[in-house]
Amino acid sequence: MSKSGALDLASGVGGKIEKQKALSAVSKYEKYHVGYGGDEEERKAHYIDMVNKYYDLVTSFYEYGWGESFHFAPRWNGESLRESIKRHEHFLALQLGLKSEQKVLDVGCGIGGPQREIARFSDTFVTGLNNNEYQISRGMELNHLAGLDRPATL
């Protein structure tokens, strides 16, 4: 029986935002909410920036709590969170019928944890697509550290 918990999932190379950048992002994020002085029309006009500030701020917390895969999976008795997530990602690769050297697109990839696990498990080329620059840069760094930053030709 594994004793692993959520706190040991972080890779030890978690991203971080400089303190001043974090404070600036919090300030900008808060101004878009009516309770902090922003009006609804301004919030709507700056929705993309607001969403990106949110993900810039929470990504490191997600990584600390869940590791590199920002999802849950059904757990078997005695199975750790990490084991259940890995098993679920292998299950998805098998359900998709992925074959060696196949090219796959992961839309909304976050920092790319599932795409790295699926690429290793199925020997495929997985390209991640996401709308948050900070998560993309984290994913690219983690891909490099995992030796999975090989380019695929489309």
DAJONOR-V964595 format. One record per residue. N is the residue number from 1. RES is the residue in one small letter. SS is DSSP state (H for helix, E for strand, L for the rest). OMEGA is omega as a letter, one per 30 degrees, with the letter a starting at -180 (none if undefined). Layout:
n & res & ss & omega
N & RES & SS & OMEGA
N & RES & SS & OMEGA
//
This chain:
n & res & ss & omega
1 & m & L & a
2 & s & L & l
3 & k & L & a
4 & s & L & l
5 & g & L & a
6 & a & H & a
7 & l & H & l
8 & d & H & a
9 & l & L & a
10 & a & L & a
11 & s & L & a
12 & g & L & l
13 & v & L & a
14 & g & L & l
15 & g & L & l
16 & k & L & l
17 & i & L & l
18 & e & L & a
19 & k & H & a
20 & q & H & l
21 & k & H & l
22 & a & H & l
23 & l & H & l
24 & s & H & l
25 & a & H & l
26 & v & H & a
27 & s & H & l
28 & k & H & l
29 & y & H & a
30 & e & H & a
31 & k & H & a
32 & y & L & a
33 & h & L & a
34 & v & H & a
35 & g & H & a
36 & y & H & l
37 & g & L & l
38 & g & L & l
39 & d & L & a
40 & e & H & a
41 & e & H & l
42 & e & H & l
43 & r & H & l
44 & k & H & a
45 & a & H & a
46 & h & L & a
47 & y & H & a
48 & i & H & l
49 & d & H & a
50 & m & H & a
51 & v & H & l
52 & n & H & l
53 & k & H & l
54 & y & H & a
55 & y & H & l
56 & d & H & a
57 & l & H & a
58 & v & H & a
59 & t & H & a
60 & s & H & l
61 & f & H & l
62 & y & H & a
63 & e & H & l
64 & y & H & a
65 & g & H & a
66 & w & H & a
67 & g & L & a
68 & e & L & l
69 & s & L & a
70 & f & L & l
71 & h & L & l
72 & f & L & l
73 & a & L & l
74 & p & L & a
75 & r & L & l
76 & w & L & l
77 & n & L & l
78 & g & L & a
79 & e & L & l
80 & s & L & l
81 & l & H & l
82 & r & H & l
83 & e & H & a
84 & s & H & l
85 & i & H & l
86 & k & H & l
87 & r & H & a
88 & h & H & l
89 & e & H & l
90 & h & H & l
91 & f & H & l
92 & l & H & l
93 & a & H & l
94 & l & H & l
95 & q & H & l
96 & l & H & l
97 & g & L & a
98 & l & L & a
99 & k & L & l
100 & s & L & l
101 & e & L & l
102 & q & L & l
103 & k & E & a
104 & v & E & l
105 & l & E & l
106 & d & E & a
107 & v & E & a
108 & g & L & a
109 & c & L & a
110 & g & L & l
111 & i & L & l
112 & g & L & l
113 & g & H & l
114 & p & H & a
115 & q & H & l
116 & r & H & a
117 & e & H & a
118 & i & H & l
119 & a & H & l
120 & r & H & a
121 & f & H & a
122 & s & H & a
123 & d & L & l
124 & t & L & l
125 & f & E & a
126 & v & E & l
127 & t & E & l
128 & g & E & l
129 & l & E & a
130 & n & L & a
131 & n & L & a
132 & n & L & a
133 & e & H & a
134 & y & H & l
135 & q & H & l
136 & i & H & a
137 & s & H & l
138 & r & H & l
139 & g & H & l
140 & m & H & l
141 & e & H & a
142 & l & H & l
143 & n & H & l
144 & h & H & a
145 & l & H & l
146 & a & L & a
147 & g & L & a
148 & l & L & l
149 & d & L & l
150 & r & L & l
151 & p & L & l
152 & a & L & l
153 & t & L & a
154 & l & L & none
//
